[in-house]
């Protein structure tokens, strides 16, 4: 049996599969668990696996840096270790991948129907591919092209310095430094919590009155989801501007990653947020910010940027890792 997992700060999805006589994958069972409700990953694993399960290989995409096949998750108190997992699962074929590394690999297996092109000037080219995903955090990875095939490479680029590009963003950076005096990363603005940060900043700047439908931070309601939903629907001016600014920042950082990886092969956007705010991602603000790189704008003008609608992409990558 093949065991695969997508381990995130919000949810953990596990899948158990086998192959038929033709080699095609058959899913035996798949389950999603709320990550925050478990003190350690081992509890989820024990709950999920049948007593008689015989695992031949296991691969897990994990939201955090994987170093020497160990990972202290970024937004959870979990420590995952390949050696311990090998003993528990009774197989030497166990691999931990950064979640974006798994997502990057999964992108290569998606059908065209799961992808939406955001760049109207895109041209088909070979080369490295940039992968970025805003969700609970901001993940980034690279698909390295060796001239024959792509290989996933993990990064922690989402934690790189936030770079302001205009006067409004200069003010945003100054605002965020009061909240995060040690370091302001892109993840602080291009992730779920980013909607709240942008909403509060814009309110402080007097852009528009506060919205009565937006709850307080500690209300127990998903404030970021409310801001994004009202903004995409354009039913509140402050929320709408927060979404516009979010998309602008998302596009800018996607362009940064494309430059750093020289992603002539294109870019993929994953994560839960992009698909949920799809109309805002398609209205031109994202791709305009993506291309706004001065002398390198002509290069980025031709790079394909596709948004994935498939939430199982990291899991698909983990499932197919040992076939790479």
C-alpha positions as CSV (number, residue, x, y, z in Angstrom):
1,X,0.0,0.0,0.0
2,X,1.1,3.6,-0.7
3,X,0.6,6.1,2.0
4,X,0.6,9.9,1.2
5,X,-0.1,12.9,3.3
6,X,-0.5,16.7,3.0
7,X,0.3,18.1,6.4
8,X,-0.7,21.7,6.9
9,X,-1.2,24.2,9.6
10,X,-5.0,24.1,9.2
11,X,-5.7,20.5,8.0
12,X,-3.9,17.2,7.5
13,X,-5.1,15.0,4.6
14,X,-4.0,11.3,4.5
15,X,-4.5,8.9,1.6
16,X,-4.0,5.2,1.4
17,X,-3.7,3.7,-2.1
18,X,-2.8,0.6,-4.0
19,X,-2.2,-0.3,-7.7
20,X,-4.3,-2.6,-9.9
21,X,-2.9,-5.1,-12.3
22,X,-2.3,-2.4,-14.9
23,X,-0.4,-0.2,-12.5
24,X,-3.1,2.4,-12.1
25,X,-3.6,3.9,-8.6
26,X,-6.7,3.0,-6.6
27,X,-7.6,5.0,-3.5
28,X,-8.6,2.7,-0.6
29,X,-9.4,5.5,1.8
30,X,-8.8,9.2,2.3
31,X,-9.4,11.4,5.3
32,X,-9.0,15.1,6.4
33,X,-8.2,16.0,10.0
34,X,-8.1,19.5,11.7
35,X,-4.4,19.8,12.5
36,X,-4.8,22.2,15.4
37,X,-6.9,19.6,17.4
38,X,-4.0,17.1,17.6
39,X,-0.9,17.5,19.8
40,X,1.2,15.3,17.4
41,X,1.1,13.8,14.0
42,X,1.5,10.3,15.3
43,X,-2.0,10.4,16.8
44,X,-3.6,11.2,13.4
45,X,-1.5,8.5,11.7
46,X,-2.6,5.8,14.2
47,X,-6.2,6.9,13.9
48,X,-6.1,6.7,10.1
49,X,-4.2,3.5,9.4
50,X,-6.1,0.2,9.4
51,X,-4.6,-2.3,11.8
52,X,-3.6,-4.7,9.0
53,X,-2.2,-2.0,6.7
54,X,1.1,-3.1,5.0
55,X,2.8,0.0,3.8
56,X,5.4,-0.2,0.9
57,X,6.1,3.5,0.7
58,X,5.1,6.7,2.3
59,X,5.6,10.3,1.4
60,X,4.4,13.4,3.3
61,X,4.3,17.0,2.2
62,X,4.8,19.1,5.4
63,X,4.3,22.8,6.1
64,X,7.8,23.6,7.4
65,X,11.5,23.3,6.5
66,X,12.7,19.7,6.1
67,X,16.3,19.4,7.1
68,X,18.0,16.0,7.2
69,X,14.6,14.4,6.9
70,X,13.3,16.1,10.0
71,X,10.7,18.8,10.2
72,X,9.6,21.1,13.0
73,X,6.3,22.3,11.5
74,X,6.0,26.1,11.2
75,X,2.5,26.6,12.4
76,X,2.1,23.5,14.6
77,X,4.0,22.0,17.6
78,X,4.7,18.8,15.6
79,X,8.1,17.3,15.0
80,X,8.3,14.7,12.2
81,X,11.2,12.4,11.7
82,X,11.8,10.0,8.9
83,X,13.6,7.4,11.0
84,X,10.7,7.3,13.5
85,X,8.2,7.0,10.6
86,X,10.2,4.2,9.0
87,X,10.0,2.2,12.2
88,X,6.3,2.9,12.7
89,X,5.3,2.1,9.2
90,X,7.8,-0.8,8.8
91,X,9.2,0.4,5.5
92,X,12.5,2.1,4.5
93,X,10.7,4.0,1.7
94,X,9.6,7.1,3.7
95,X,10.1,10.6,2.5
96,X,9.4,14.0,4.0
97,X,8.9,16.9,1.5
98,X,8.3,20.5,2.2
99,X,4.6,21.1,1.4
100,X,5.4,23.4,-1.5
101,X,7.9,20.8,-2.8
102,X,5.0,18.3,-2.8
103,X,2.7,20.9,-4.4
104,X,5.2,21.7,-7.1
105,X,5.5,18.0,-8.0
106,X,1.7,17.6,-8.0
107,X,1.3,20.5,-10.4
108,X,3.0,18.4,-13.1
109,X,0.2,15.8,-12.8
110,X,-2.8,18.1,-13.1
111,X,-5.1,18.1,-16.1
112,X,-5.4,21.3,-18.1
113,X,-9.0,21.6,-16.8
114,X,-7.6,22.2,-13.3
115,X,-5.5,25.2,-14.3
116,X,-6.4,28.8,-15.2
117,X,-4.0,31.0,-17.2
118,X,-3.7,34.5,-15.7
119,X,-1.2,35.9,-18.3
120,X,-2.9,36.7,-21.7
121,X,0.5,37.1,-23.3
122,X,1.9,33.8,-22.1
123,X,4.1,31.8,-24.5
124,X,5.0,28.1,-24.2
125,X,8.6,27.9,-23.1
126,X,10.9,25.4,-21.5
127,X,12.8,26.0,-18.3
128,X,12.4,26.3,-14.5
129,X,9.0,26.8,-13.0
130,X,8.1,28.9,-10.0
131,X,5.5,27.7,-7.6
132,X,3.8,29.9,-4.9
133,X,0.9,29.3,-2.6
134,X,-0.9,31.6,-0.2
135,X,-2.9,29.8,2.5
136,X,-2.4,29.6,6.3
137,X,1.2,30.8,5.4
138,X,3.0,31.6,2.2
139,X,4.9,28.8,0.5
140,X,7.3,28.9,-2.4
141,X,9.1,26.3,-4.4
142,X,10.9,25.8,-7.7
143,X,10.6,23.1,-10.3
144,X,14.2,22.8,-11.7
145,X,14.4,21.9,-15.4
146,X,17.5,19.8,-16.2
147,X,16.8,19.8,-20.0
148,X,14.7,16.6,-19.8
149,X,12.4,16.8,-16.8
150,X,11.5,18.9,-13.8
151,X,12.6,18.2,-10.2
152,X,11.0,19.9,-7.2
153,X,13.2,22.1,-4.9
154,X,12.0,23.4,-1.6
155,X,12.5,27.0,-0.4
156,X,11.4,29.1,2.5
157,X,11.0,32.2,0.3
158,X,7.7,33.1,1.8
159,X,9.7,34.3,4.9
160,X,11.9,36.7,2.9
161,X,11.7,40.4,3.4
162,X,8.6,42.3,2.3
163,X,9.7,44.9,-0.2
164,X,7.5,48.0,-0.7
165,X,7.0,49.2,-4.3
166,X,5.0,52.4,-4.0
167,X,4.0,55.1,-1.5
168,X,1.1,53.1,-0.2
169,X,3.2,50.1,0.4
170,X,5.9,52.2,2.1
171,X,3.2,53.2,4.6
172,X,2.1,49.6,4.9
173,X,5.7,48.5,5.7
174,X,6.0,51.2,8.4
175,X,2.6,50.0,9.9
176,X,3.7,46.3,9.9
177,X,7.0,47.2,11.6
178,X,5.0,48.3,14.7
179,X,3.5,44.8,14.8
180,X,6.5,42.8,13.8
181,X,9.6,44.9,14.8
182,X,12.1,42.2,14.3
183,X,11.2,41.2,10.7
184,X,8.4,41.9,8.2
185,X,8.1,39.0,5.8
186,X,5.9,38.5,2.7
187,X,4.0,35.9,4.7
188,X,2.6,38.6,6.9
189,X,0.7,40.1,4.0
190,X,0.3,37.4,1.5
191,X,-1.4,34.7,3.6
192,X,-4.7,34.3,5.5
193,X,-3.8,36.8,8.2
194,X,-2.8,39.3,5.5
195,X,-6.4,40.2,4.8
196,X,-6.8,41.4,8.4
197,X,-3.5,43.3,8.4
198,X,-4.4,45.0,5.1
199,X,-7.9,45.8,6.3
200,X,-6.7,47.4,9.6
201,X,-3.9,49.3,7.8
202,X,-6.3,50.8,5.3
203,X,-8.8,51.7,8.0
204,X,-6.0,53.5,9.9
205,X,-5.1,55.3,6.7
206,X,-8.7,56.6,6.3
207,X,-9.3,54.8,3.0
208,X,-12.9,54.0,3.9
209,X,-15.2,53.5,7.0
210,X,-15.0,50.2,8.9
211,X,-17.4,47.5,7.9
212,X,-19.9,46.4,10.5
213,X,-19.9,42.9,9.0
214,X,-16.2,42.4,9.7
215,X,-15.8,40.9,13.2
216,X,-13.1,41.7,15.8
217,X,-9.9,39.6,15.7
218,X,-10.8,37.4,18.7
219,X,-14.4,36.9,17.9
220,X,-14.1,33.2,16.9
221,X,-15.2,34.0,13.4
222,X,-12.8,33.7,10.5
223,X,-12.2,37.5,10.0
224,X,-9.8,37.0,7.1
225,X,-12.5,35.0,5.2
226,X,-15.1,37.7,5.8
227,X,-12.8,40.5,4.5
228,X,-11.9,38.5,1.4
229,X,-15.5,37.5,0.7
230,X,-16.8,41.0,1.0
231,X,-13.9,42.4,-1.0
232,X,-14.3,40.0,-3.9
233,X,-18.1,40.7,-4.0
234,X,-17.3,44.4,-3.9
235,X,-20.0,45.0,-1.3
236,X,-17.7,47.0,1.1
237,X,-15.2,49.6,0.0
238,X,-12.6,48.9,2.7
239,X,-12.7,45.2,2.1
240,X,-12.5,45.7,-1.7
241,X,-9.4,47.8,-1.3
242,X,-7.9,45.2,1.0
243,X,-8.4,42.5,-1.6
244,X,-7.0,44.7,-4.4
245,X,-3.9,45.4,-2.3
246,X,-3.5,41.7,-1.4
247,X,-3.7,40.7,-5.1
248,X,-1.1,43.4,-6.0
249,X,1.3,42.1,-3.3
250,X,0.7,38.5,-4.4
251,X,1.5,39.3,-8.0
252,X,4.6,41.2,-7.0
253,X,6.0,38.4,-5.0
254,X,5.2,35.8,-7.7
255,X,7.2,38.0,-10.1
256,X,10.1,38.1,-7.6
257,X,10.1,34.3,-7.4
258,X,10.0,34.0,-11.2
259,X,13.0,36.3,-11.4
260,X,15.0,34.5,-8.7
261,X,14.4,31.1,-10.4
262,X,14.5,32.4,-14.0
263,X,11.2,30.6,-14.4
264,X,10.9,30.7,-18.2
265,X,8.9,27.5,-17.9
266,X,6.1,29.4,-16.1
267,X,4.6,29.8,-12.7
268,X,2.0,27.9,-10.8
269,X,-0.2,29.3,-8.1
270,X,-1.6,26.9,-5.5
271,X,-3.0,27.2,-2.0
272,X,-6.5,27.8,-0.8
273,X,-6.7,31.5,-1.2
274,X,-6.1,32.0,-4.9
275,X,-9.1,29.9,-6.0
276,X,-11.4,31.5,-3.4
277,X,-10.7,35.0,-4.7
278,X,-10.4,34.0,-8.4
279,X,-12.3,37.0,-9.8
280,X,-9.8,39.3,-8.1
281,X,-6.9,37.2,-9.4
282,X,-8.2,37.5,-13.0
283,X,-9.1,41.2,-13.1
284,X,-5.6,42.2,-14.2
285,X,-4.1,43.6,-10.9
286,X,-2.2,40.4,-10.2
287,X,-0.5,40.0,-13.6
288,X,0.2,43.8,-13.8
289,X,2.1,43.6,-10.5
290,X,3.8,40.3,-11.6
291,X,5.2,42.0,-14.7
292,X,6.2,45.4,-13.0
293,X,9.9,44.6,-12.8
294,X,11.4,47.5,-14.7
295,X,14.0,46.3,-17.3
296,X,12.8,42.7,-16.9
297,X,9.2,43.4,-17.6
298,X,9.5,42.1,-21.2
299,X,10.8,38.8,-19.9
300,X,7.9,38.4,-17.5
301,X,5.4,39.5,-20.0
302,X,5.7,36.2,-21.8
303,X,5.8,33.9,-18.8
304,X,2.8,31.7,-18.2
305,X,1.2,32.0,-14.8
306,X,-1.4,29.3,-14.1
307,X,-3.7,29.1,-11.0
308,X,-4.6,25.6,-9.7
309,X,-8.2,24.9,-8.8
310,X,-7.3,21.5,-7.3
311,X,-7.0,21.5,-3.5
312,X,-5.4,18.0,-3.6
313,X,-2.3,19.2,-5.5
314,X,0.2,18.6,-2.7
315,X,-1.3,15.2,-2.0
316,X,-1.0,14.3,-5.6
317,X,2.7,15.2,-5.5
318,X,3.2,13.1,-2.4
319,X,1.4,10.2,-4.0
320,X,3.6,10.3,-7.1
321,X,7.0,11.1,-5.4
322,X,8.5,7.6,-5.7
323,X,7.6,7.5,-9.4
324,X,9.7,10.7,-10.1
